[in-house]
């Protein structure tokens, strides 16, 4: 939070660069598979709690480091499948 946002961020470009720098610092955390799975599950839980009836989960296929030997997982179902199966059991 800044006291004078108009002076700190005079253009949308300056503001966007700051936003990207903040988001970039969390990217490596989301590349760790167990944390990424927990992040997606929490998003599903919040949507369910808010009674959202339709959503599209859009993620990009970035390499995600598994807990096992530092291997990288690229399979979408390998990452999202366990979350979806666990979440569907709630119904």
C-alpha positions in Angstrom: 0.0 0.0 0.0 1.3 3.4 -0.9 0.3 6.9 0.3 0.2 8.5 -3.1 -0.6 5.9 -5.8 -0.9 8.5 -8.5 2.7 9.5 -8.0 4.0 6.0 -7.3 2.3 4.5 -10.3 2.0 7.3 -12.9 1.1 4.9 -15.8 -0.6 1.5 -16.1 2.8 0.2 -17.4 4.6 1.1 -14.2 1.8 -0.4 -12.1 1.7 -3.6 -14.2 5.5 -4.1 -13.8 5.1 -3.8 -10.1 2.3 -6.4 -10.1 4.3 -8.8 -12.2 7.3 -8.5 -9.9 5.1 -9.4 -6.9 3.5 -12.3 -8.7 6.8 -13.6 -10.0 8.1 -14.1 -6.4 5.3 -16.6 -5.7 5.7 -18.6 -9.0 8.4 -20.8 -7.6 6.2 -21.8 -4.7 3.4 -22.9 -7.0 5.9 -25.0 -9.0 6.1 -27.4 -6.0 3.5 -30.1 -6.7 2.1 -30.6 -3.2 1.6 -26.9 -2.7 0.1 -26.5 -6.2 -2.4 -29.3 -5.4 -3.3 -27.6 -2.1 -3.8 -24.3 -3.9 -6.1 -25.8 -6.5 -8.1 -27.7 -3.9 -8.5 -24.6 -1.8 -9.8 -22.7 -4.9 -12.4 -25.5 -5.5 -13.4 -25.5 -1.8 -14.0 -21.7 -1.9 -16.0 -22.0 -5.1 -18.1 -24.7 -3.5 -18.6 -22.8 -0.2 -19.8 -19.8 -2.3 -22.3 -22.0 -4.1 -20.7 -21.3 -7.5 -22.4 -23.6 -10.0 -20.0 -23.2 -12.9 -16.4 -22.5 -13.2 -13.5 -23.0 -15.7 -10.2 -23.7 -14.0 -7.6 -22.3 -16.5 -4.0 -23.1 -15.7 -1.0 -23.2 -17.9 1.2 -26.2 -18.4 4.2 -25.2 -16.4 6.6 -27.8 -15.1 5.7 -28.6 -11.5 8.3 -30.2 -9.3 7.1 -33.3 -7.5 8.2 -34.2 -4.0 9.7 -37.3 -5.4 13.3 -36.9 -6.4 12.7 -33.4 -7.8 11.1 -34.8 -11.0 9.0 -32.5 -13.1 5.4 -33.4 -13.8 3.7 -32.2 -17.0 0.6 -34.3 -17.0 -2.5 -32.2 -16.2 -4.5 -35.2 -14.9 -1.6 -36.2 -12.6 -1.8 -32.9 -10.9 -5.6 -32.2 -11.0 -7.0 -35.7 -10.9 -6.5 -36.4 -7.2 -8.0 -33.0 -6.3 -11.0 -33.5 -8.5 -11.6 -37.0 -7.2 -11.3 -35.9 -3.6 -13.6 -32.9 -4.2 -16.3 -34.9 -6.0 -16.5 -37.2 -2.9 -18.0 -34.2 -1.0 -21.3 -34.7 -3.0 
